[in-house]
Amino acid sequence: MKKAEFLALLRERLADFSNEDAEKSAAFYSEMIDDRMEEGMTEEEAVAALGNLDDIVRSIRQESHRDGESQRHTQRREEERTSEERPISGERSRHLSVAGIIGIIIGIIAILIAVTILLFTTVRRNGQGSTQNVSQSVQPVDGNSSVQQNPQQTGNSSVQSNSQQTGNSSTQQNQGTVSAGFTQQEYSLDMASVQQLYVSSLIDEIRIVPGDGTQLRAVYWQSSELWYETRQENGALYIEQKSSQEQISRRGRDDDDYKIWIYLPQGATALNVSTTGGEIEITNLNLPGTTILSSTNGDIDLKNCTGSDVQITSTTGDIDVEASVINNLQVNNTAGSIDLEMEAQAAAIVNASGEVEVKLLGSGADYTVQTQTTTGRAMAGSGTGSRLISITTESGKIEYEFIYGWD
């Protein structure tokens, strides 16, 4: 669909809006399309990346409804304030006695003194509370400790977390520092009895690095509106981000509040990691069994890793594999770029509209490279080796080279 057609349909679906509100929405999505085209998308791809028109219109109407409720609430408050502050009628004012005026002045002075004392007390109490919170830190987790699962209370926000105990493994959840309504949490589990690990986030960046021994540690931030739940089922551990909001905003919050760190023992378990709006980064890890990484809008980075069977999928994010050795690799992307630096026995790489750049450790005697494109540019296939590398793109560019060491 072209940009003009999309904007015309959007204005038609917003016909019951005022002209000013409808044009504001059209201008917003027009700018989004222009930005994606500047990043290299075609006009049709930029429009498609916006998503379903019904979902867009529904989102606009929900936002308009919330704005309208807010305006009506503000108007009611203003009317009430105006009514409360309405001056005393001239007739009544003329009959106020001198004693009455003096009494009013004394009352005002007393109120000001009381408010000043209250503010001083509150500020002093908050200052002491902040010092106590900052001094807290995440405590080391004892592998022999029993399960602790009481929800933590911070201010007016309650933090929710669930986990279950399986076999002889022990879990523990510790509360750490508090920042802008977010509480740092640490979850720990002995992975000796766990065969699969599932990690999913809504907007958090997921970072996985090597851990110690057989103990998994997960460190993350959460609030009453955005939290993590953990559970064990049939030899699998699930760490999942949940939210009480339909739309989650990062505005006004520290980026550190949107990361989950997983310290995973080397070779401990098969991995399945997914995110909707965050990124995935795995570094210096020996990936056991099958590893599945998927993202809707975020990038996926794999650095200095080894793996047997790795599957990577993204919709609009970039995929980057650096200095990694993988036996069998499958990569699928829709609108982002693919940049691979690897040694592989076999690889199937598919991209819809982005570029593909591949660096293969070895020579043409080791690999056979096959390339295919519909409307893009591609280097011709080459090599005579037994390791098969297949690269396919619809409208992007394909480049590859053989290297004799990591950059």
N, C-alpha and C positions, 0 to 999 in steps of 0.2 A: 504494500500500500504506500502511495506517495504521501509526502508531508501535507500537501494542500488538501488531499482527500480526507486524511485523518483529522485535520483541524476543522474541516467543514462538518464532518460527522460529529465531532465533539461539540461544536457550537449548536448543532441541531438537537443533540441530546440535552443540552443545557438551555433550551429555549424558554423555560420557565424562570430562569435566572434573570437578573437585571443585565442590561448590556455591559455595564462596567464589570460586574463579577464574571460574566461569561468570557469577556475579552481578557481579563486577568488570567483565568485558567488557560485559555488558548495560548496566550503569550508565554506562560510558564512552560507548557509542553513543547511549544515551538523552539524555545531556547534549549530544552533538553535534547531535542532532535539535532539541532545545530551543533551542540557540543559533541554528540556521539559521531556526527559526520566529520568533525574536525579531528577526532581520534582515529579516523580511517574507515569507519563504517560507510556502506552505501546508504542512500536515502531510505530504501525499503528496510534494510537491516536496522537502521536507527529507529524507525517507527515500530518494527516488530519487537525490539528490545524493551520498549515501554511496557509491553504486556497487553492483556486483554482490555478492550475498550470498555466493556461492562464493568470490570473491576476499577478502572480509572474513574469512570463516572460515579460509581458507588463511593469511592474514596473522597471525591470532590464534594458530593452531597453530604457525607458524614462530617467532613470538616466544616462545611457551610452551616450545618445544623448546630455544631458545637459553638461556632462563632456567634450565631444568632442567639443561642441560649446565654452566652457570656454577655452580649450586648444588652439583652433584656434584664439580666441580673444587675448589671451595672446601672441601668436606667432606674430600676426599682430602688436600689440603694441611694442613688442621687436624689430621687424624690423624697425618700424617707428622711435623708439628711437635711434637705431644704425645709421639709415640714418641721423638723425638730428645731432648726435654727431660725425659724420665722420670728421676726422681732415682735416684741410685745406691742399691742396697739397703742396709738398715741394717747387715747383717753386714759388707759390704765397707767401708762408711763407718767402722765402728769400728776397722778395721785400717789406715786411712790413717796413714802416718807423718807426723811434723811436717815432715820434709823435703819430702814429697810435697805437703803443703798449701802450703808456701812456693813450691814450683815452680809450682803452679797459679796463685797470686796473681801471680807474676812474669810468667807467660805472658799472663794477662788484661791486665796493664798494658802489655805490649809490643803486644798486638793493638790496644788503645785508641789508643796513640801512632801506630801505622801507619795506622789508619782516619782519625785526625785529619789527618795529613799528606796522605793521598789526597784527602779531601774538600776541603782547602784548595787543592790543585793543580787539582782539577776545576773548582771555582768560579771560580778565576782564569782558567783556559783558556776556560771558557764566556763569561765576561765579555768577554774579548778578542774571541771569535768573534762575539758579539752586536753589539759596536761596529763590527766590520768589515761585518757584514750590513746594519746600519742605514745605514751611510755609502754603500752602493751605491744607485744610482738607474738608472732606465731610460735607456739611452743613445739619442741621436737615430739614426735609421736612414738610412743612405746609400742612395739609390735605385740606385747603381751597384754596390752590394756583391753578392757572390755568395751562393748559398743556404747557410745555416748550419742544420743540423738534428740536431746531436748532443743526445741526451737530457741534461738537467741533473740533477745529483745534489745533494740537500739533506738532510743528516742521513742517516737511514735510508730516506727516501722518494725514489723516482725519479720524475721528471716526464717524461711522454711527449708528443711532439708530432710530427706528420707534415705535410709539405707537398711539392708538386711544382712544378717550373718549367715554364712553357709559353711558347713563342715567345721574345721578347726581354725579357719582364717579369722583374724580379728580386724575390726575397723574402729576408727576414731575420728571425730570431727572436732576441730579446735577453732575458737573464735580469735581473730586478731584485731588489727587496727581498724578504725572507722574513718571514712572519708566521704563527705558530701552525701550522706545517707547510705553509703555502701560499706559493708563489713567484709573484711578479708577473712576467708575461711580456708582451712586445710583439711583435706580428707586423706586417710591412709588405709591401705589394705595389703595384706600378704597375698601375693599373686600365685602362690604355689598350687592352689586348687582352681585357678581361673584359666580357661583355654581361649577365651575371646574377650576383647575389649571394644566397647562401642562408646564413642564420644561424639556428642552433637551439640552445636550452639546455634543460637538465633543470630546474634550480632557479634559475639566475642571472637577475638583472634585466638586460635588454638595453637599452642606451641608445645611440641613433644621433644624431649631430650632424654639422654640416658639417665637412669636412676641407679640406686645401690642395692646390691643383694637381690632379694625377691620382693622387696617392699615397693609398692606403687604409692606415689604422693601426688595429689592434685591440689593446687593452690589457685584460688579464684576470689572474685569480689561478687557480692550479691546484696540485694535489697528486698523489700517486700513486694516490689513490682517485677524483679528480675532475679531469678535464683536458679540453683542447680539441684537436681534430684539424683540420688544414686540408689541402685538396686542390683541384686544378683539373682539370676535365673538360669538354671540348668548349665552351670559352668561358665556363664557369661556375666561380665560386669558392665553395667550401663551407667554412664555419667551424662545427664541430659539437662540442657538449659531450658527453663520454663519462664513464662511471662504472663502477667495478668492484664497486659495491654495488647490491643490489636495492632497498634503502630508504636514502635519504639524509637525514641529520639535520643541522639548522643549530645544534644545541645547542653552546654553548661556543665559538662562532666569531664573528668580527667580520662585520657585514653587508657591509662593503666587500669582503670576500673572495667575495661572491656577486654581483658586477657585471661585465659585459663592456661596455667602451666601444668603439664603432665610430666612427671619424672618416672619414666618407665624402665624397669629392669631389662637388660639386653636379652633378646630372644625369649621374652616372657610369654607372649601371647599374640594371636592373630589380631589385626587391627581393622576397625571400620570407623572412619572419621568423616563427619559431614558437618557443613555449616551453610546457613542461608545467606547471611550478609557479612560474615566475617572472613578471615583468611586462615589458611592452614600452613604451618611451617614445622617440618620435621628435620632435625639436625643430628648427625653423628650417631645414627642408630642402626643396629642390625635388625632388619625387619623380618620377622619369622612368618612362615606359612604364607597366607594370602593377606595382602594389605589393600584396602579399598579406601580411596580418598575422593570426596566429592564436595563441590561448592557451587552455589547458584550465582552469586555476584562477587565473590572474593577470589583472590589469587591463591595458588597452591605452590609451595616451594618445598623441594626435597634436596637436602644438601649433605654430601659426604655420607651417603647411606649405602647399605647393601640389602638386597632383597631377592626372594625367590620368585614370587608372583605378585606384581604390583599393578593395580588398576586405578587410573586417575581420570576424573571427569569434572568438567566445569562448563557453565553456560556462558557467562560474560567475563569471567576472570582470566588472568594469564596463568600459564603452567610453566614452571621453571624447575628443571632437574639439573643439579650441578655436582660433578665429580662423584658419581654414584655407579655402583656395579649391580645390575639387575638381571636375573636370569630370563624372565619373561615379562615384558612391559606392554601395557595397553593404555593408550592415551586418547581421550575424546574431548574436543572443545567445539563450541558453537561460534562465539564471536570474539574470543580473545586470542592472544598469541601463544605459541608453543616454542620453548627454547630448551633444548636437551643437550647435556654434556654427560656422556655415559659410556659404559661398556656393557653390552647386552648379548645374550644368546639369540633372542628373538624379540621383535618389537612391531606392534601395529599402531600407527599414529594417524589419527583422523582429525581434520579441522575443517569447519564449514566455511569460514570467511576470513580467518586470520592467517598470519604468517607462520611458517614452520622452519626453524633453524635447528640443525642436528649436528653435533660433533661426536664422532665415534672413535673410541680409543682402539687403535689398531690400524689395519691397512685394507686395501681392496682385496687382498688375499684372504682376509678373515671374514669379510661381509659381502653379501649380495644386497644391493639397495634397489628397491623398486619404487618409482614415483608415479603419481597420477593426479591430474588436475583437470577441471572442466573449463574454467575461464581465467584461471590464474597463470602464473609463470612458474615453471619447475625445471630444475636441473634434470638431465637424463639419468636414468638408473645406471649403476656401474658396479664393479666388483665381481669376484668369482668365488667368494668364500661360502662356508656352510651356514653362517649366521644370517638369517633373513630379516631385513628391515624394510617394512612397507610403510610408505608415507603418502597420504591422500589428502587433498584439499579441493574445495569447490571453487573458491574465487581468490584464494590467497597466493602467497609466494612460497616456494619450497627451495631451501638451500641446505646442503650438507657437506661435510668434509671429514677426512680421516686425520686423527691427531695421534701423537706419540707420548703425550703426557697431559696432565690437567693444567689449565691456565692458571 
